[in-house]
């Protein structure tokens, strides 16, 4: 969320007042705990509300450092020579988009700044519309010099689930005779050196549903010996870890994974400092709320031991 100049001071004031209220309130709770007094649960709910609302109304971001599993995806894209080909498959629906679309945007941004060619596609019918959003918000807006069909190609959605993967691992053209603009496969420069998935340098599946990451690994990654990475919703991430690091070179899990990738990208490419980073933005409410909850736990335990000590006396 970005604010024009006149509102910056107001946002800073609002952020400061909110943090003072939270800090002062926690101090008040701590003092009551020392005195062994109970706190109405509605006060707790109020604190959680303020902790979540403050970073939304007055953006607060916290520093993120890429973990090893996220850094593996970043390093792979970073190390590929310019002109490499990356498949980014939008295998998710609108319900999952708030968590995983930021990953797709960040990875797309990284691939384009490195000069890689991108093959966009989707195994989900709803993925086509979400793919179009990334093309509009990231590719066309931030990289106006990149040409469709030359630097990237949009193959769109193809029905068939695993059947699609079974075909494109040996013959891309058979399943995608044209792109979404009805341009013949053989007339697309970005696909000149790609006859099958075995000819690409990396596959990134974004989503976590079915078909999705598992199918890419089982039907393309393993048999074709093609590196596969993924970005999935937080609830799906634990199911993917058994595939790491042999079958999945890395994975981004939930908003935390998206925020880590965005942070790593901004750290290495300052030009992206002012672009929208929804992952980092959404981690603000989550982090602050967790900090408040942890403080509640500490205060609650302190109150328990104080009361226990008084009872013994």
N, C-alpha and C positions, 0 to 999 in steps of 0.2 A: 504494500500500500504506500503510495507516494503522495506527498503533500506539497502544494505550492509554497513559496517563500513566506507569505504572511501568516500561514498556519503552523509553520515549524515551531515558533516560540510557544504557541498555544498547546501543541502536542507535547513539547518538552515539559511544560508546566503540568499538564494533565498526568503525564507519566510520573513525574516527581511526586505529585500529591498522592497518587495511587500507591506508589511504593512506600511512602511515608506512612500512609494509613495501614498498609499491610504490616510493615515493620513495627509500628507503634502498637497495633493490635496484638501481634505475636508477643511483644514484650509484656503487654497487659495480661495475656494468658499465662505467660511464664511466671509473673508475679503472683497471680491467683493460684497457680500450681504450687508455688513455694509455700503459700498459706494453707494449702490443702483444700481449697474451695473448688466446687464443681462448676462446669461451664455448660450452659444450655446448648443443646446440639444445633439449634437454629443459628447460633453464633458461628459454629463450625461451617455450616452450609453457606453462610454469608461470606466468610473468608474465601471459600473455594470459588464462589461466584466472582468475587473481586479479582482473585488470582487469575481466573480464566478470562474475564472481561477486559482487564487492564491491557494485556499485550495485544488484544484485538483492536481496541479503541485507540490505543497509543502504542504503536508497534515497538516491541522489545525483542531483540534477537540475542541469542547466546552463541558463543563460539563453538563450532563443531570441528572435530578432527576425524578424518576418514579412518575407519577401522580397517583391519587387514582384508576382510572379505569385500568391502566396498573399494578399497584402494586397488585390489586386484583387477577390477573392471576398469577403473580409471587408467591404471598403468598399461593395460593391454591396448586400449584405444590410443593412448599417448605414444606407445612404442611402435605402432604400425606405421610403415612408411606412407607418405602422402600418396594418394591415388588408390589406397586399399579400398576394398568393398565390404561394407557392413550392412547386414540385414537387421532392420528394427521392425519387429512384429508387434502390432497393437492388439494384444489378445485380452482385452478387458471391456467392460461395459461402463455406463455412466455411474453406477453405484460404486465402482472401485476407482473411478477416475481421480477423485480428490487425493488419494494416496499415491497413485502410480503415474498420473499424467506429469507431475513435476519431474519424475525420473526420466520419462521419455523426452521431455523438453531439454533437460540438462545433457543427456547423452547425445541427442541430436545436435545441440549446440557444440559439444566437444568434437564430434565427428566432423562437422563442417569447418570449424576453425583449424582443424588439423589437415584439411584438404582431402578427406576421405569421401568416396562415393557412397551414397546411402540408397538401399532398396527398401522402401516403405511398403508394408503389406499388413494384412490382418486375417486372423482365423475366426474372429468374432464379427458377426454382422454389424454390431454396434460400434465396432472398432473403426470403421471407415469414417464416421463423423468425427470421432475423437482424433483420428489421424489428420483430418482436415484442419482441426483446430491448431495442432502443432505446426502444420505447414504455414498457416496464416500468422500465428503469433510469434513463431521462432524463425522459421526459414525465410519467409517473405519479408518480415519486418526487420530482422537483425542481419540477414545476409542477402540483401537485394541483388548482389553481384552473382549469386549462385543461380545457375540456369536449370530449369526442369528438363528432364531427359538427358542432361549432360552431367550435372553434378549430383543429381538425385532423381529418383523415379518413383512414382506412386502407382503401385500395382493394385492397390485397393483390397477389397474383401473377396475371398473365394470360399464358397461352401464346400464341405467335404471332410472337415476335421482332419483326422490322421491320414485320410486318403490323399489330401493335398500334399502332405509332407512326403508320403510314399512316392509321389510322382516327381516333385521338384528336387528330390535328392539325386535323381538321375537325369531329369529333363525339365528345366524351368519353362521353356517355351510351350511345352505340351499343356501345361496347366494355365499359363498366362500368355496367350498368343498376342495380347495387347495390354497396354496400361490403361488407367482409368480414362484417359483422353482418347482411347481407341487408336493410339499410335502403334503400328506393328512392332513386335518384339525386335525384329532385325533392324528397325529404323531408330532404335534408341541407343545412342552412344554409350550411356552409362552401363548398358548390358552387353557391350561388345565382347568382353572377356568372361562372361558368365553364361555357361550352358547348364549348370546345375548348382546346387548348394555347395558342392565340393569345391567350387571355384571361388567362394567368398572367404574372407579372412576372419570374419567374426559374425556370430548370430546373437542378437539380443532380443529376448522375448520379454515383453512387458505385460504383466497381468497376474496370473496365478490361478485362473479358472481352468476349465477343460473344454476344448483343447488349449494347451498352453505350454508352460516350461517343460513339464515331464515329457510331453509328446515330442517337443523339439529335441530333447536329449535322446529319447529312445528311438525315434524314427529318423533323425538327421545327424545329431551330434556324434553319437556312438558309432553307427555304421559308416558315416561319412568322414569320421575323424575331423570334424569341424569344431572349433572352439565355440562354446555356448556360455553366455552370461544371462542374467535375468534381473528383473526388478519386479517385486511382488508385494502385495498387501501384507501388513504385519502379521495377520492371522495365518497367512499361508507360509511365511518364512520358515518356521520350524520344520515344515514338511520338506523343504528344499535343502536343508543343511546336510542330510545324508549324501547328497549328490556332490557336495563340495569337499575337496577341490579337484577331484579326478574327472567328474563328468560335467561339473559347472566350475568354470574358472573363477567365478565370483558372483555375488548377488547383493542387491539392494533390498532391504526389508523395511517396508512401511515409510512413513514420513521421515523417520530418523535416517534411513538409508538415503532418501532423496536429499535431505539437508546436508548430510556428509558429502555427497557428491557435488552439490552446489558449492559448498564451502571450499572443497579442494579445487574446483574449477576457478572460482574467484581468486583464490590464493595464487594460482599459477597464471591466470589470465586476467589482469586488472581491468581489461576492457569490459568484462562482464559484471563489474562492481555495481553498476546502476540498472541492470536488467532485473526483471521481476523474479524473485526467488521464493516461490510459495512454500517450498520445503522448510527453509530457514524461518520464514514468517510463521508457519504453523507450529514450529517447535517452540516458539515463545510461550504461548498459553500452556502447552503441555509441560514444559520445563518448570515454569513458575508454579504451576499447580502441584507438581511433584515435590518441589522444594517446600511448599507450604504443608503438604501432607506429611513429609518426613519430619518437619518441625513439630507438627501435631503429635506424631508418634513419640518423639523425644520428650515433649512436654507431658504427654500422657503417662509414659513410663516413670518420669521423674515424680509426677504426682502420686503414682501408685506406691513407689518406694517410700515417699515421705509419709503417706498415710499409714503404710505398714509399720514404719518405724514408730509413729505416734501411738499406734494401737499396742505395740509391745511395751511402750513406756506406761 
